[in-house]
Amino acid sequence: MNMTKPWIDPLIIKPKRRVSKVFIHCSDSNYKTHDNVATIRKWHVKENGWPYVGYHWIITRNGVIHDGRPLRLIPAAQAPHNTGSLAFCVTGRDWFTAEQMAAALHLCLKLDDLYSHAVTFHGHKEVANKLCPVFKYRAVLALDESGHMRRA
């Protein structure tokens, strides 16, 4: 996979709360006008009435990793599995870019290092009756059966 860096490397300061899982989502929309943080913020804040975007990061089609919800806050992304987790969303429904996959891998490698390889990675569909994320996240992240990243 091409690991060029289209993203701005996110500054991640480990929150004081306990984190053991990272959940992966997709936005369920291929519309170009939905490929931005402002639209997801509108869906979550204005339409759902939440105080923040539900995800900690949003990865747009150009591979940029955008900040969403502050890390000190529990996500609003996969109830009732939000406690003890972090969450990110890759924009798209049924097609995604190589830049997004490279950025998702980069973000997860960074989180895996930050948590000394103790966190596990999961798709939203593992805890909800959803298809999200619809890309092959287990292959992209080289996850084992329990959700740990296989590191060479």
N, C-alpha and C positions, 0 to 999 in steps of 0.2 A: 504494500500500500504506500502511495506517495505521502511522505510525511513533511511536505513543505508546510510552512506555517502561515496560513492565511488569517489565523486568529490572533487576537491580542491575548497574550498569555494571562489568564485570570490570576489575580492575587488571591490566594486562598489562605485565610487564617482560620485554623481549626477552631470551631465553636466549642464553648465550654460544656455544652450538653453532650451526652453520650450518643455516638453514631455507630451503627453496626451494618447498615445497608444503604445502598445507593439504588434508586429506582430510575428507570429509563422510560421516557414517554415520547410520543410523537403528537403533533398538533392536529392531525386528522384533517388537514386541508392542503390542497395543492395550489390554491389561488396565490398568485404573486403578491396580491395586496395583503395577504395574511402572513407573509414571510418577514415578520418584524416583531419586536417586543411590544410596541404600542398596541397592536391588535390583540395580542395575548393578554396584555394588561387590561384592555377594554373588556374582553371576555370575562376575566377573573374579577376585576375590581368593580367595574360599572355594572356588568350583567349579573355576576354572582354575589356581589356585595362584600367581597373579601377585602381586607385592608391592603393586601399586596398580591402580586403575581404568585401563583401556587408553587412554581418551580424556583430553585435556586439559580439555575442557568437556563438559557435558551440558545440553541445553536441554529443559526440561520443558514440558508442555502450556500452563502459564500464562505461558510466555515467559521464565521466569527462567533465566539463564545461570549454571550451577553450576560451580565449580571441580572438576576431577577429578585427573588425574595432574599432578604438578609440571612446569612448562614446561622445566626443566633436563633432564628425562628424555625419552628417545625414546619415542614412543607404542608401545603394543602393540595395534595396530589394523588394519594392512594389510600383514602380512608378505608378501614381503620388501621392502616399500617404506616401512618405518618411519623409516629413517635420513634425516635432512634434512627431516623433516616435523613438522607439528602435526596434531592430529585432534580433531574434536568429533562428538558424537552428538545427534541430535534424537530424543526418545522418540516411539515410535509405529511402526505397521506399514503401514497403508494409509490413514490419515487423520491430518492434522496441523492445528494451529490457526494462525490468522492471527498470533497472538502469537508462536508459534514461528518462523514465517517472518520476521517483523519482527526478532526477536532474532538469528536466523541471519544476516540481512543486516547488522545492526548489528555483530555480532562480526566478520564478514568484512571489512566496510569498515574497522573498527579495525585488523585485521591487515594489510590492504592498505596502509593509511597507515603503520603501524609499520615495514613492510618496503619502504617507498618504491615501492610498486606492482611490486615484483620477484617476489613470490610468485605461484604459480598455485594454483587451486582445483580439486579433483577429487572425484568421487564414488568411494566404495569400489569400485563396480562397474567402474570404469575399469581396475582392477589385479587384480581377483579375479572368479571366476565366481559373482557375487552379483547380486542385484537392488538392493542397498543403495547409496544411499538411494532410496526409491521415489517421493519427491516430485521435482518439476521444479526441481532445484537450479540448473541452468544458467540457467533463466529467472529464478528468484528473485534470483540474484546478478548477472544480466546479464553472463554470461561470454562471451568470444569463443572461437574455435575452439581456442586453446591454453590456455584456463583463466584468462586474465587478466580482471579485472573491467573492464567498459566504464564509464568515469567521464565524466560530463557536465562 
